[in-house]
Amino acid sequence: MGKCITVAVAGYGLRGKCYSQLVKKSGDRVKIVAVGEIDKEKLAEAKAEYDLADDMCFLSAEEMLEQPKLADIMFIATQDRQHVPQAVKAVERGYHVMVEKPISPDLHECLELQDKAHEYNRIVTVCHVLRYSAFYQKVKEVIESGDLGEVRNIQAVEDVGYFHQAHSFVRGNWRNSIETSPMILAKSCHDMDILQWLMNKTCTRISSYGSLSLFKEDKAPEGSSDRCLDGCKCKEACPYDAEKIYITNKFTGVRDNGGRWPCTALTLNPTEDTVYEALKTGPYGRCVYKCDNDVVDHQVVIMEFENGATADFNMTAFTRKPGRQIRVMGTMGELSGDVGTGIMNIYRFGKEAEIVDVSKLANCPLGHAGGDARLVESTISMLESNDLSKNLTSIDASVHSHVMALAAEHSRLNNGASVNLDEFIKNQRVLAEI
Ligand SMILES: NC(=O)c1ccc[n+]([C@@H]2O[C@H](COP(=O)([O-])OP(=O)(O)OC[C@H]3O[C@@H](n4cnc5c(N)ncnc54)[C@H](O)[C@@H]3O)[C@@H](O)[C@H]2O)c1
């Protein structure tokens, strides 16, 4: 057996923990050897879970990065605006890096990390997990088979889900674009990435519209209180009521969901008592009309690619659950599919439709969960073989998705004006030099 790959984890929150658990499942090939996390409780949990020595547990990523190199790779799973300063330091220290998306809401930072990766010849993998999922792998395979002819349009829809919007983008971590990122980057850099990857062409022009239409004070119903548990008179009719989402809803409430996400974002050990406690005092108990949020609840992006192909992407909060759907229209055929069900219809013009159930093809859960596992596996194998060409979501492959998302946001804030991406990048570089 080859050398055991060692991993240091910066940020042991939901994502850091998810990747660390996947590492643990990979057996002796790979080992978590150090963790940097500012929350003492989470750090203690990581210490016990991975049997870490005291001197390999750090009260911040920055403190961990002050040490000489401790592992082969650093997983960076802190918040959006922390990624690049930490990743740059890690690369300079000699680590390979797996960094959460978005790389950064600042394009210069994305480019800075890209330059560092080249300068130090380090692997920098971006956690664009959807590329690794069995569903999108299958879409890519069908396009590359040539069965659809030349792809002319792609239509993609992202259902955020009403409770996910309320949880993450109204009450939670990604509610405010200044603190983290605009929603089209935070949530949908994945989708921008998938679109450019499937097109296999560079996106050249973008327009976008969208707004925050519902979750704001002037939409608060008469009689609503600031916190859902403080005698709100609108509670019964309100689907966004925190008690419904976190306690009683069959899928998301702690009573029936086994203490899984989204309750894990409220407290380390979700039980009815701990979740109620978090709702009484914490951000997740706030009325959705009375939070400090500014990110959109619906946005549409239209795109043109270098070969004249076009795509449109529609992201909305107002769906019953999270999900994604796609249609690919080619000169010789059409593909449509739903990531949630895994069902894909492939129509080769003039022939019988082929229906594929992706969930039956792969020994891998559908959607994100499958993508997470395959990303970790692919990163470990890449380090084992030291073959950088296997990096499906390298920083080089990933930066343009961020250019697309940031250009879309620029367009949205400018009444949907068409943005030429070459000029957008040049202008951003000029601004950086001023
Ligand atoms: N790839 C994906 O599909 C996906 C999905 C969800 C979130 N994300 C991204 O992953 C990142 C983390 O999201 P999350 O849901 O795990 O959030 P989280 O808040 O659960 O985790 C972030 C963790 O970083 C810790 N932290 C903050 N500052 C730190 C520091 N200086 N040093 C060390 N630790 C520090 C926090 O205490 C927290 O535990 C975000 O950038 C988010 O956008 C990616």
The ligand as an SDF file (V2000), in Angstrom:
LIG
                    3D

 44 48  0  0  0  0  0  0  0  0999 V2000
  -20.0110   22.6040   -2.0510 N   0  0  0  0  0  0  0  0  0  0  0  0
  -21.2320   22.8380   -1.6860 C   0  0  0  0  0  0  0  0  0  0  0  0
  -22.1770   22.3730   -2.3060 O   0  0  0  0  0  0  0  0  0  0  0  0
  -21.5270   23.6870   -0.4780 C   0  0  0  0  0  0  0  0  0  0  0  0
  -22.7340   23.5270    0.2280 C   0  0  0  0  0  0  0  0  0  0  0  0
  -22.9390   24.3330    1.3350 C   0  0  0  0  0  0  0  0  0  0  0  0
  -21.9900   25.2750    1.7030 C   0  0  0  0  0  0  0  0  0  0  0  0
  -20.8560   25.4140    0.9650 N   0  0  0  0  0  0  0  0  0  0  0  0
  -19.8240   26.3930    1.3340 C   0  0  0  0  0  0  0  0  0  0  0  0
  -19.0230   25.8100    2.3620 O   0  0  0  0  0  0  0  0  0  0  0  0
  -18.5370   26.8160    3.2570 C   0  0  0  0  0  0  0  0  0  0  0  0
  -18.8810   26.4060    4.6930 C   0  0  0  0  0  0  0  0  0  0  0  0
  -20.2910   26.2500    4.8000 O   0  0  0  0  0  0  0  0  0  0  0  0
  -20.9290   25.4710    6.0480 P   0  0  0  0  0  0  0  0  0  0  0  0
  -22.3340   25.1960    5.6970 O   0  0  0  0  0  0  0  0  0  0  0  0
  -20.0590   24.3460    6.4630 O   0  0  0  0  0  0  0  0  0  0  0  0
  -20.8870   26.6270    7.1380 O   0  0  0  0  0  0  0  0  0  0  0  0
  -20.6400   26.4550    8.7120 P   0  0  0  0  0  0  0  0  0  0  0  0
  -20.9130   27.7800    9.2930 O   0  0  0  0  0  0  0  0  0  0  0  0
  -21.3780   25.2740    9.2060 O   0  0  0  0  0  0  0  0  0  0  0  0
  -19.0750   26.1370    8.7920 O   0  0  0  0  0  0  0  0  0  0  0  0
  -18.0610   27.1020    8.7650 C   0  0  0  0  0  0  0  0  0  0  0  0
  -17.1720   26.8030    9.9610 C   0  0  0  0  0  0  0  0  0  0  0  0
  -16.0100   27.6330    9.9010 O   0  0  0  0  0  0  0  0  0  0  0  0
  -15.7040   27.9880   11.2580 C   0  0  0  0  0  0  0  0  0  0  0  0
  -14.8020   29.1390   11.2190 N   0  0  0  0  0  0  0  0  0  0  0  0
  -15.0820   30.4500   11.0510 C   0  0  0  0  0  0  0  0  0  0  0  0
  -13.9610   31.1910   11.0600 N   0  0  0  0  0  0  0  0  0  0  0  0
  -12.9370   30.3160   11.2070 C   0  0  0  0  0  0  0  0  0  0  0  0
  -11.5340   30.4670   11.2650 C   0  0  0  0  0  0  0  0  0  0  0  0
  -10.9460   31.6730   11.1570 N   0  0  0  0  0  0  0  0  0  0  0  0
  -10.7820   29.3680   11.4210 N   0  0  0  0  0  0  0  0  0  0  0  0
  -11.3480   28.1430   11.5230 C   0  0  0  0  0  0  0  0  0  0  0  0
  -12.6750   27.9440   11.4900 N   0  0  0  0  0  0  0  0  0  0  0  0
  -13.4550   29.0160   11.3250 C   0  0  0  0  0  0  0  0  0  0  0  0
  -17.0560   28.2470   11.8790 C   0  0  0  0  0  0  0  0  0  0  0  0
  -17.0160   28.2240   13.2870 O   0  0  0  0  0  0  0  0  0  0  0  0
  -17.8590   27.1010   11.2960 C   0  0  0  0  0  0  0  0  0  0  0  0
  -17.8150   25.9530   12.1030 O   0  0  0  0  0  0  0  0  0  0  0  0
  -19.1690   28.1130    2.8080 C   0  0  0  0  0  0  0  0  0  0  0  0
  -18.2550   28.8450    2.0450 O   0  0  0  0  0  0  0  0  0  0  0  0
  -20.3300   27.6830    1.9350 C   0  0  0  0  0  0  0  0  0  0  0  0
  -20.6730   28.6090    0.9260 O   0  0  0  0  0  0  0  0  0  0  0  0
  -20.6050   24.6320   -0.0940 C   0  0  0  0  0  0  0  0  0  0  0  0
  1  2  1  0
  2  3  2  0
  2  4  1  0
  4  5  1  0
  4 44  2  0
  5  6  2  0
  6  7  1  0
  7  8  2  0
  8  9  1  0
  8 44  1  0
  9 10  1  0
  9 42  1  0
 10 11  1  0
 11 12  1  0
 11 40  1  0
 12 13  1  0
 13 14  1  0
 14 15  2  0
 14 16  1  0
 14 17  1  0
 17 18  1  0
 18 19  2  0
 18 20  1  0
 18 21  1  0
 21 22  1  0
 22 23  1  0
 23 24  1  0
 23 38  1  0
 24 25  1  0
 25 26  1  0
 25 36  1  0
 26 27  1  0
 26 35  1  0
 27 28  2  0
 28 29  1  0
 29 30  1  0
 29 35  2  0
 30 31  1  0
 30 32  2  0
 32 33  1  0
 33 34  2  0
 34 35  1  0
 36 37  1  0
 36 38  1  0
 38 39  1  0
 40 41  1  0
 40 42  1  0
 42 43  1  0
M  CHG  2   8   1  16  -1
M  END
$$$$
